[in-house]
Amino acid sequence: MTTRLDRLGRSTKHLAQLAVELQGREIGLRMLHQGIDTTTAVGRLFFHLLAAIAEFEHELIKERTVDGLEGAWSRGRDGGRKPTLTPAAVRQAQAMYDSGEHTVEQIAAAFKTTRPTICRALDPATIGKKPSEPQP
């Protein structure tokens, strides 16, 4: 027993294979929300129809997503979150870190962001080094 058909498989082919395998083992499927029972001929027909419709709907969603992304790219958008630190803020955070007067946590608090954001923005060669150590 399962709640929905789309939770059972990824494609119509996969669902059909699963249904044949379960039928061969004399196991029937019942979808609670869709009222499907594969122990009857009508239930099996309905199962295959809904599987095909679910796969079709999934393909439409994928196509619309790709179309939307391509449209955004053509308008100059590249997606994702906007950076929380500007290039000037990154330079200032690096200077604060290099001075040795501030911890990463203090720098993050000053820029109202998180410690991992500051660590990603800082020059990897300087992280964990004391200001008095020679830079490579």
BELWOPE-V836406 format. One record per backbone hydrogen bond with DSSP energy under -0.5 kcal/mol. CO is the residue of the C=O (numbers start at 1). NH is the residue of the N-H. E is the energy in kcal/mol with one decimal. If there is no record, write none. Layout:
co->(CO	CO)
nh->(NH	NH)
e->(E	E)
//
This chain:
co->(2	3	4	5	5	11	12	13	14	15	16	17	18	19	20	21	22	23	29	30	30	31	31	36	37	40	41	42	43	44	45	46	47	48	49	50	51	52	53	54	55	56	57	58	59	60	61	62	63	64	65	66	67	68	69	70	71	72	73	86	87	88	89	90	91	92	93	94	95	96	96	96	97	103	104	105	106	107	108	109	114	115	116	117	118	123	123	126	130)
nh->(32	33	7	8	9	15	16	17	18	19	20	21	22	23	24	25	27	26	38	2	32	35	36	31	40	44	45	46	47	48	49	50	51	52	53	54	55	56	57	58	59	60	61	62	63	64	65	66	67	68	69	70	71	72	73	74	75	77	76	90	91	92	93	94	95	96	97	98	99	100	101	102	100	107	108	109	110	111	113	112	118	119	120	121	122	126	127	129	133)
e->(-2.2	-2.1	-1.0	-1.8	-0.8	-2.6	-2.8	-2.4	-2.3	-2.7	-2.5	-2.6	-2.8	-2.6	-2.4	-1.1	-3.1	-1.7	-2.7	-2.2	-0.7	-1.2	-1.0	-2.0	-1.4	-2.2	-2.2	-2.6	-2.4	-2.2	-2.4	-2.7	-2.1	-2.1	-2.3	-2.7	-2.2	-2.2	-2.7	-2.2	-2.3	-2.3	-2.2	-2.2	-2.5	-2.6	-2.2	-2.4	-2.7	-2.4	-2.5	-2.7	-2.3	-2.2	-2.7	-2.2	-1.1	-2.7	-1.7	-2.3	-2.2	-2.2	-2.8	-2.5	-2.2	-2.5	-2.4	-3.0	-1.8	-0.6	-0.6	-0.7	-1.1	-2.3	-2.7	-2.3	-2.2	-1.8	-2.5	-0.9	-1.8	-2.7	-2.3	-1.6	-2.2	-2.0	-0.9	-1.8	-1.7)
//
